[in-house]
Amino acid sequence: MLSGTVLVILFMVLMLIGIPIAHAMIITAYITIKFVHPEIPTIIVAQRLFGGVDNYILLCIPFFILAGDLMSLTTLFDRLIRVADAMVGHIRGSLSHITIVVSMFFAGITGAAVADTSAVGTVLIPAMIKQGYTRAYATALTVVASTIGVIIPPSNLMVVAALVSSSSVAALLLGGVIPGVLAAMALLVVSVYYGFRHGFPKSSKISWKDRGMALWYGIPALGIPVVLMGGILSGIVTPTEAANISILYALIVGPIMIRGFPPLQKIYDSSVGVCTRTSAVMMCVGASIIFGWILAIAEVPEAIAAFITSITTSKILIVAGMLFTYLAIGSFLDAIPIVLIFTPIFLPLAEQLGIPTVAFMVTMVFAAAMGLASPPCGSCLWVGAAIGDIQVERFTWELMPFLAAMAVILVAIAYIPELVTWLPDLVLGAIK
């Protein structure tokens, strides 16, 4: 128990003085082994750090990100906007609805919220401001809508969650479909309300024939999620192979079929950016593996579970406590560290309560996604603020109705796990 206390205190101190999360986990693990468990050779830190990222499934993360970047460089992204306009453009506040729908479509390609914020925000935030939407509202909406990117498959965060919980990647990806769609619908409800309340403009009505043409026009872009999930669920390809196929799709369909090959310099710049982002992700994953191992040695998960159950045995209250923890910590930590740190702590407790692992992990990912748009440290906040040319504190209040709508869906999937497990059970059960 002493080692557990030392570990937690040391980790919190390092975090409070501003040490990056990955470095804090590595330092904590090393010092704990060196001084509390001297019988364990410290070289185990380096070995487990490398072993944590030496996993084939993690290769899909940079390729999913690159596929999304390549799409944003061609007219494929414009085609997504046209499809969204045909679907919801006739409703007052059309551009805000289009932002949400495009974010949902784009989520099926990149699997990364920050990429969604950047791609969608660069186009639609200036467009909304030009049409009379306030800068704060346009930025807040785009930031929250982009969090759907880590809920709807393919999701990089779901891949990490599958790895750390030893779950099926396909099951977690499918588990995010219904929560992701529900989140988009909840945001649309708030968006429509604001559209009518403030008299935001709307697009002219279009005929069903024109809607059909817009859908036909958007098939090349909408085809990527179909190819990805179809290949993974059918067992034809692994998630990593599917991610590579998505890059080939973006390079072939985007430039050749619709005549829009991007400059080679932009492709190179995207590739460099993907490498940088992937390095940060892998550093966190590797650090979390050694940190989780040290947590297990120190029996921290067991101690926390015993403490919680000593206070209450109510499943409702325990789940509420988990949700509160995710949301509170999510406003300060990035999504990946939340999943990596709290999975070994709370998953054993969830299993004791009879919560399916897939439902538990998807709920955690959903809550971590909300943290990306929550002040003060949500990473999507700062990207959106840069694109919208506005300080974070100036659009914080505008975030709240959208985050509240997301919270309603979070509570629903936490207490009704069938919303998560129904689709994986149906599809994977049918495939088996």
C-alpha atoms as one frame of an Amber mdcrd trajectory, in Angstrom:
protein
   0.000   0.000   0.000   2.990   2.254   0.663   4.129   1.984  -2.947   0.625
   2.864  -4.142   0.502   5.979  -1.976   3.963   7.074  -3.113   3.042   6.444
  -6.745  -0.169   8.477  -6.670   1.346  11.395  -4.740   4.415  11.559  -6.967
   2.342  11.433 -10.128   0.028  14.221  -8.934   2.984  16.422  -7.923   4.620
  15.999 -11.326   1.358  16.867 -13.042   0.827  19.959 -10.885   4.265  21.385
 -11.677   3.576  21.076 -15.399   5.453  17.926 -16.425   3.913  16.477 -19.633
   1.625  13.537 -18.907   3.751  10.888 -20.672   6.939  12.067 -18.966   5.175
  12.167 -15.595   4.095   8.539 -15.966   7.593   7.394 -16.948   9.285   9.332
 -14.132   6.779   8.027 -11.583   7.299   4.441 -12.710  11.084   4.756 -12.613
  11.256   6.367  -9.162   8.741   3.908  -7.702  10.765   0.947  -8.966  14.101
   2.481  -7.960  13.242   3.357  -4.381  10.132   1.373  -3.403  10.767  -1.859
  -5.331  14.570  -2.041  -5.668  14.341  -5.784  -6.333  12.925  -4.970  -9.805
  15.578  -3.892 -12.352  14.905  -0.383 -13.651  15.576  -1.479 -17.217  12.042
  -2.886 -17.150  10.822   0.701 -17.676  12.482   0.941 -21.076  11.473  -2.604
 -22.020   7.797  -2.086 -21.237   7.819   1.377 -22.766   8.939  -0.116 -26.063
   6.706  -3.166 -25.679   3.689  -0.921 -25.205   3.972   0.537 -28.700   5.293
  -2.622 -30.354   1.798  -3.654 -31.350   0.610  -4.205 -34.907  -2.864  -2.803
 -34.276  -1.445   0.639 -33.418  -0.132   1.019 -36.971  -3.621   1.955 -38.119
  -3.593   5.244 -36.165  -1.220   7.272 -38.397  -2.844   5.917 -41.547  -6.354
   6.909 -40.464  -5.089  10.410 -39.690  -3.277  10.678 -43.020  -6.353   9.516
 -44.947  -8.377  12.318 -43.396  -5.695  14.887 -44.174  -5.554  13.752 -47.798
  -9.328  14.002 -48.078  -9.278  17.579 -46.855  -6.773  18.451 -49.608  -9.102
  17.329 -52.414 -12.668  18.116 -53.404 -13.863  15.073 -51.441 -14.377  17.316
 -48.406 -16.409  19.789 -50.464 -18.629  16.922 -51.552 -19.332  16.041 -47.918
 -20.455  19.633 -47.341 -22.771  19.437 -50.359 -24.378  16.232 -49.035 -24.863
  17.788 -45.601 -26.386  20.903 -47.165 -28.882  18.747 -49.066 -29.868  16.978
 -45.841 -30.258  19.858 -43.359 -29.564  23.065 -45.286 -33.251  23.967 -45.586
 -33.642  24.252 -41.781 -33.106  27.670 -40.217 -29.545  27.911 -38.976 -28.426
  25.751 -41.889 -24.661  26.244 -41.616 -24.605  25.181 -37.979 -26.515  21.996
 -38.846 -24.206  21.379 -41.797 -21.208  21.681 -39.461 -22.574  18.905 -37.249
 -23.473  16.575 -40.120 -20.144  17.130 -41.883 -18.340  16.425 -38.603 -20.239
  13.150 -38.340 -19.312  12.181 -41.910 -15.709  13.299 -41.491 -15.486  11.324
 -38.245 -15.948   8.185 -40.307 -12.685   8.924 -42.078 -10.144  10.502 -39.717
 -10.993   9.064 -36.288  -9.402  12.155 -34.737 -11.229  15.090 -33.164  -8.476
  17.668 -33.607  -8.233  16.852 -37.325 -12.008  17.322 -37.540 -11.814  20.687
 -35.777  -9.089  21.854 -38.115 -10.613  20.654 -41.401 -14.243  21.542 -40.704
 -13.496  24.720 -38.789 -11.220  26.168 -41.450 -14.064  26.067 -43.970 -17.243
  26.532 -41.947 -16.321  28.901 -39.085 -15.546  31.786 -41.499 -18.632  30.878
 -43.541 -20.879  31.048 -40.451 -19.390  34.361 -39.331 -19.962  35.782 -42.814
 -23.637  34.810 -42.652 -24.201  36.567 -39.337 -23.498  33.877 -36.741 -21.524
  35.182 -33.788 -17.855  34.229 -33.751 -18.271  32.647 -30.316 -21.230  30.494
 -31.380 -19.576  29.319 -34.617 -16.383  28.344 -32.815 -18.124  26.628 -29.897
 -20.366  24.570 -32.172 -17.461  23.424 -34.346 -15.347  22.476 -31.336 -18.029
  20.323 -29.711 -19.173  18.759 -32.993 -15.614  17.670 -33.749 -15.561  15.428
 -30.673 -17.828  13.034 -32.564 -14.622  12.171 -34.431 -13.420   9.873 -31.645
 -16.790   8.190 -31.098 -17.933   7.179 -34.581 -15.697   4.564 -36.266 -12.957
   4.459 -37.286 -11.706   5.985 -34.056  -8.064   6.152 -33.014  -9.117   6.413
 -29.379 -11.279   3.282 -29.697  -8.251   1.422 -31.046  -6.215   2.464 -28.007
  -9.135   1.538 -25.722  -9.329  -1.907 -27.322  -5.608  -2.417 -26.771  -5.574
  -1.391 -23.119  -8.710  -3.407 -22.254  -7.827  -6.461 -24.393 -11.125  -6.031
 -26.249 -12.120  -6.601 -29.858 -11.346  -3.567 -32.006 -14.330  -4.328 -34.237
 -16.666  -4.562 -31.230 -15.549  -1.198 -29.837 -15.767   0.493 -33.233 -19.302
  -0.801 -33.717 -20.156   0.116 -30.146 -19.447   3.768 -30.931 -21.894   3.986
 -33.834 -25.171   4.468 -31.945 -23.689   6.772 -29.249 -22.019   8.843 -31.989
 -25.224   9.207 -33.983 -27.185  10.040 -30.815 -24.593  12.685 -29.931 -24.942
  14.271 -33.370 -28.743  14.269 -33.049 -28.526  15.882 -29.599 -26.283  18.625
 -30.982 -28.695  19.128 -33.879 -31.571  19.658 -31.429 -29.633  22.454 -29.711
 -28.534  23.864 -33.070 -32.084  23.959 -34.429 -33.308  25.662 -31.256 -30.675
  28.385 -31.586 -31.392  28.688 -35.296 -35.031  29.612 -34.681 -34.353  31.610
 -31.522 -31.804  33.903 -33.168 -33.249  33.841 -36.671 -30.133  32.432 -38.291
 -30.319  32.193 -42.109 -31.174  29.029 -43.994 -30.503  27.734 -47.468 -33.206
  27.726 -50.103 -35.311  24.592 -50.327 -34.181  22.028 -52.855 -36.120  19.288
 -54.605 -35.760  15.600 -53.834 -34.163  15.228 -57.249 -31.448  17.699 -56.280
 -30.975  15.887 -52.974 -30.483  12.666 -54.888 -27.935  14.358 -57.140 -26.073
  15.715 -54.109 -25.968  12.237 -52.588 -24.712  10.793 -55.870 -22.113  13.560
 -56.019 -20.970  12.676 -52.503 -20.666   8.904 -52.961 -16.877   9.025 -53.579
 -16.378  10.694 -50.187 -18.966   8.609 -48.346 -17.368   5.465 -49.726 -14.350
   5.571 -47.410 -16.219   4.651 -44.179 -18.054   1.902 -46.060 -14.799   0.450
 -47.382 -13.156   0.685 -43.954 -15.856  -0.860 -41.810 -16.931  -3.321 -44.476
 -13.418  -4.690 -44.764 -12.884  -4.884 -40.998 -16.223  -6.468 -40.127 -16.113
  -8.987 -42.956 -12.712 -10.156 -41.780 -11.159  -9.516 -45.183  -8.668  -7.029
 -43.737  -7.374  -6.048 -40.309  -7.906  -2.492 -39.005  -4.310  -1.661 -39.948
  -4.755  -2.969 -43.485  -8.057  -1.103 -43.761  -6.299   2.113 -42.745  -3.759
   1.617 -45.536  -6.561   0.982 -48.013  -8.191   4.253 -46.938  -5.027   6.128
 -47.933  -4.971   4.459 -51.337  -8.669   5.281 -51.694  -8.056   8.942 -50.869
  -5.102   9.112 -53.272  -6.923   7.369 -56.119 -10.543   8.488 -55.776  -9.743
  12.071 -54.766  -7.200  13.072 -57.396  -8.005  10.731 -60.300 -11.761  10.124
 -60.279 -12.698  13.708 -59.429  -9.662  15.488 -60.909  -8.231  17.208 -57.895
  -4.703  15.997 -57.150  -3.220  18.128 -54.357   0.280  19.631 -54.614   3.047
  17.247 -53.572   4.301  19.791 -51.047   0.955  19.676 -49.227   1.026  15.878
 -49.198   4.537  16.026 -47.753   3.485  18.563 -45.102   0.515  16.377 -44.126
   2.771  13.351 -43.805   5.181  15.242 -41.543   2.272  16.450 -39.397   0.925
  12.915 -39.105   4.328  11.657 -37.932   4.474  14.379 -35.275   0.985  13.634
 -33.960   1.576   9.893 -34.029   4.795  10.270 -32.031   2.904  12.050 -29.274
   0.227   9.342 -29.224   2.746   6.503 -29.123   4.698   8.176 -26.332   1.532
   8.302 -24.225   0.618   4.702 -25.040   4.061   3.362 -24.149   4.250   5.405
 -20.945   0.799   4.261 -19.895   1.727   0.596 -20.265   4.546   0.843 -17.747
   2.430   3.119 -15.539  -0.468   0.657 -15.570   1.914  -2.170 -14.695   3.220
  -0.210 -11.712  -0.354   0.541 -10.639  -1.086  -3.180 -10.663   2.038  -3.993
  -8.624   1.077  -1.331  -6.082  -2.494  -2.728  -5.984  -3.910   0.731  -6.622
  -6.947  -0.528  -8.618  -7.890  -2.896  -5.808  -7.472  -0.154  -3.197  -9.631
   2.305  -5.135 -12.299  -0.327  -5.772 -12.340  -1.248  -2.084 -12.617   2.408
  -1.090 -15.523   3.060  -3.457 -17.442  -0.060  -2.424 -16.875   0.797   1.253
 -18.755   4.052   0.678 -21.589   2.614  -1.382 -22.559  -0.608  -3.112 -25.136
   1.089  -5.315 -24.350   0.483  -8.976 -26.079   3.752  -9.880 -23.893   5.809
  -7.553 -20.687   4.026  -8.505 -21.306   4.617 -12.215 -22.154   8.244 -11.446
 -18.856   8.570  -9.605 -16.978   7.168 -12.596 -18.684   9.602 -14.969 -17.929
  12.533 -12.682 -14.283  11.463 -12.513 -13.965  11.221 -16.298 -15.556  14.627
 -16.863 -13.611  16.378 -14.096 -10.239  14.957 -15.099 -11.099  15.352 -18.792
 -11.100  19.114 -18.458  -7.378  18.937 -17.605  -6.036  15.787 -19.303  -6.157
  14.731 -22.945  -8.421  11.862 -23.984  -5.755   9.204 -24.530  -4.172   9.516
 -21.048  -7.643   9.325 -19.464  -8.382   6.024 -21.195  -4.910   4.659 -20.482
  -4.831   5.654 -16.813  -8.378   4.882 -15.701  -8.982   1.627 -17.573  -6.833
  -0.505 -15.239  -8.340   1.324 -12.254 -12.056   1.157 -13.062 -12.390  -1.811
 -15.441 -12.076  -4.459 -12.665 -14.754  -2.604 -10.693 -17.006  -2.423 -13.749
 -16.621  -6.168 -14.252 -17.645  -6.741 -10.626 -20.792  -4.691 -11.296 -21.601
  -6.760 -14.381 -21.028  -3.914 -16.866 -19.996  -5.293 -20.287 -16.430  -4.338
 -21.164 -17.454  -2.907 -24.542 -20.097  -0.674 -22.946 -17.693   0.427 -20.219
 -14.919   1.361 -22.663 -17.204   3.168 -25.113 -18.680   5.186 -22.232 -15.185
   6.134 -21.083 -14.190   7.149 -24.622 -17.374   9.226 -24.955 -16.619  11.061
 -21.698 -12.983  11.556 -22.709 -14.181  12.988 -26.025 -16.242  15.567 -24.150
 -13.068  16.541 -22.318 -11.509  17.541 -25.641 -14.065  20.356 -25.848 -14.117
  21.227 -22.140 -12.278  24.224 -20.673  -9.639  24.919 -19.656  -7.376  22.372
 -21.368  -9.403  20.628 -24.102  -7.147  20.331 -27.149  -9.984  21.030 -29.599
 -10.682  24.303 -27.767  -7.319  25.750 -28.687  -7.465  24.608 -32.299 -10.955
  26.101 -32.640  -9.862  29.321 -30.943  -6.966  29.687 -33.376  -9.191  29.112
 -36.409 -11.990  31.327 -35.114  -9.513  34.023 -34.022 -11.092  34.262 -30.590
  -9.931  33.685 -27.028 -11.188  30.504 -25.348 -12.836  32.336 -22.458 -14.938
  34.368 -24.900 -16.797  31.329 -26.247 -16.804  29.156 -23.108 -20.417  30.046
 -22.265 -21.539  29.099 -25.777 -20.079  25.622 -25.258 -22.331  24.771 -22.331
 -25.646  23.959 -24.103 -23.845  21.658 -26.532 -21.824  19.947 -23.794 -25.042
  19.538 -21.783 -26.651  17.797 -24.768 -23.645  15.478 -24.999 -23.881  14.803
 -21.247 -27.475  13.597 -21.656 -26.301  10.987 -24.174 -23.364  10.058 -21.921
 -25.707   9.317 -19.019 -28.004   7.337 -21.329 -25.273   5.008 -22.603 -23.786
   4.651 -19.103 -27.048   3.390 -17.621 -28.430   1.673 -20.726 -25.430  -0.353
 -21.971 -27.605  -1.978 -24.637 -27.305   1.278 -26.600 -23.643   0.361 -26.993
 -23.683  -3.435 -27.122 -26.723  -4.006 -29.355 -24.995  -3.306 -32.676 -21.773
  -5.252 -31.943 -23.827  -8.218 -30.743 -26.041  -8.053 -33.825 -23.319  -7.645
 -36.453 -20.509  -9.694 -34.966 -22.941 -12.367 -33.800 -24.347 -12.588 -37.322
 -20.839 -12.786 -38.819 -19.848 -15.559 -36.440
